[in-house]
Amino acid sequence: FCRREVLHFQVACQNRSAGCDWISCLGDLEDHLTGCTFKTYPCKYHSRGCTVRLLKSQVHYKCDFRDIECPQCRAITAMNLLTDHISTDCMESRIECPANCKQKFLRKEVGTCTFPNLYDLLKRTLPCSLY
């Protein structure tokens, strides 16, 4: 008797926050959930830290954790890490001279300096010889 009463309790779909307005008895909930069009799925980049849940129809969602090509060096990085990549790792980024000569050059050109190593470059106050 109690089981039958419980199965007749009115419940809302657990996907209500995603837009489903289904309300019916508890006994019908399982069948409804198998076909509910408001069921959400984790973003395909959840292993990278994305916490967004998507409807099946949102396959073109532009996740901040998606892969993107660096516009300068063409390396592949996560969208949310692109700014850090460009400012610290990208070899095609223009950076200021470590010797503070006010010139800018590509990060990959640091090793082309006429000084034997970067430490010597930083110690000297001579004009920059990169150009």
C-alpha positions as CSV (number, residue, x, y, z in Angstrom):
1,F,0.0,0.0,0.0
2,C,2.7,2.6,0.9
3,R,4.7,1.9,-2.3
4,R,1.7,2.6,-4.4
5,E,1.0,5.8,-2.6
6,V,4.6,6.9,-2.9
7,L,4.6,6.2,-6.7
8,H,1.6,8.6,-7.0
9,F,3.4,11.6,-5.4
10,Q,3.7,14.5,-7.8
11,V,7.3,15.3,-8.8
12,A,9.0,17.7,-11.2
13,C,11.7,16.6,-13.7
14,Q,15.2,16.9,-12.4
15,N,16.0,18.9,-15.6
16,R,13.6,21.6,-14.6
17,S,16.5,24.1,-14.2
18,A,17.4,23.4,-17.9
19,G,13.8,24.2,-19.0
20,C,11.8,21.1,-18.6
21,D,8.3,21.8,-17.2
22,W,7.2,18.1,-16.9
23,I,5.3,17.3,-13.7
24,S,3.7,14.0,-13.0
25,C,3.7,11.1,-10.6
26,L,7.0,9.6,-9.3
27,G,6.1,6.2,-11.0
28,D,6.5,7.9,-14.4
29,L,9.7,9.8,-13.8
30,E,12.1,7.1,-14.9
31,D,10.4,6.7,-18.3
32,H,10.3,10.5,-18.7
33,L,14.0,10.9,-18.0
34,T,15.1,8.4,-20.7
35,G,13.6,10.7,-23.3
36,C,13.8,14.1,-21.7
37,T,15.1,16.6,-24.2
38,F,16.3,18.8,-21.4
39,K,18.8,16.3,-20.1
40,T,22.2,17.9,-19.7
41,Y,25.6,16.5,-20.3
42,P,29.0,17.6,-19.1
43,C,31.0,19.7,-21.7
44,K,33.5,17.5,-23.6
45,Y,36.3,19.5,-21.9
46,H,35.2,18.7,-18.3
47,S,38.5,16.8,-17.8
48,R,40.3,20.2,-18.3
49,G,38.1,21.8,-15.6
50,C,35.0,23.0,-17.5
51,T,31.9,22.8,-15.2
52,V,29.3,23.7,-17.8
53,R,26.5,21.3,-18.5
54,L,25.0,21.3,-22.0
55,L,21.8,20.2,-23.7
56,K,22.3,17.8,-26.6
57,S,21.3,20.7,-29.0
58,Q,24.2,22.8,-27.7
59,V,27.0,20.9,-29.6
60,H,28.5,24.2,-30.9
61,Y,29.0,25.7,-27.5
62,K,32.2,27.7,-27.4
63,C,33.9,26.4,-24.3
64,D,36.8,28.5,-22.8
65,F,38.7,25.2,-22.3
66,R,38.5,24.3,-26.1
67,D,41.7,23.9,-28.2
68,I,42.7,26.9,-30.2
69,E,45.6,27.8,-32.4
70,C,47.9,30.5,-31.2
71,P,47.6,33.3,-33.8
72,Q,51.3,34.0,-33.6
73,C,53.1,30.7,-33.4
74,R,50.3,28.3,-34.5
75,A,50.8,26.1,-31.4
76,I,47.6,24.5,-30.0
77,T,46.6,25.6,-26.5
78,A,43.4,25.8,-24.5
79,M,41.4,29.0,-25.1
80,N,41.6,30.0,-21.4
81,L,45.4,29.6,-21.5
82,L,46.1,31.6,-24.7
83,T,46.9,34.9,-23.0
84,D,49.4,33.2,-20.6
85,H,50.9,31.2,-23.6
86,I,51.4,34.4,-25.6
87,S,52.9,36.3,-22.6
88,T,55.2,33.6,-21.4
89,D,55.8,30.8,-23.9
90,C,55.1,31.8,-27.4
91,M,58.3,32.0,-29.4
92,E,56.7,34.4,-31.9
93,S,55.7,37.0,-29.3
94,R,57.4,40.3,-29.2
95,I,59.0,41.0,-25.9
96,E,61.0,43.9,-24.5
97,C,64.8,43.5,-24.4
98,P,65.9,41.9,-21.1
99,A,68.8,44.5,-21.0
100,N,66.1,47.3,-20.9
101,C,67.3,49.0,-24.1
102,K,63.6,49.6,-24.9
103,Q,63.7,47.6,-28.1
104,K,61.3,44.7,-28.8
105,F,62.1,41.5,-30.5
106,L,60.7,38.0,-30.9
107,R,61.1,35.7,-27.9
108,K,62.9,33.2,-30.1
109,E,65.6,35.8,-30.9
110,V,66.8,36.0,-27.3
111,G,69.5,33.4,-28.0
112,T,70.8,35.4,-31.0
113,C,72.3,38.1,-28.9
114,T,76.0,38.6,-29.3
115,F,76.6,38.2,-25.6
116,P,77.5,34.7,-24.6
117,N,74.5,34.2,-22.4
118,L,71.4,35.9,-21.1
119,Y,73.1,36.5,-17.7
120,D,75.8,38.6,-19.3
121,L,73.2,40.5,-21.3
122,L,71.3,41.5,-18.2
123,K,74.5,42.6,-16.4
124,R,75.7,44.9,-19.2
125,T,74.5,48.5,-19.8
126,L,75.8,48.6,-23.4
127,P,73.3,49.4,-26.2
128,C,71.4,46.3,-27.4
129,S,73.0,44.4,-30.2
130,L,70.0,42.4,-31.3
131,Y,69.3,44.7,-34.3
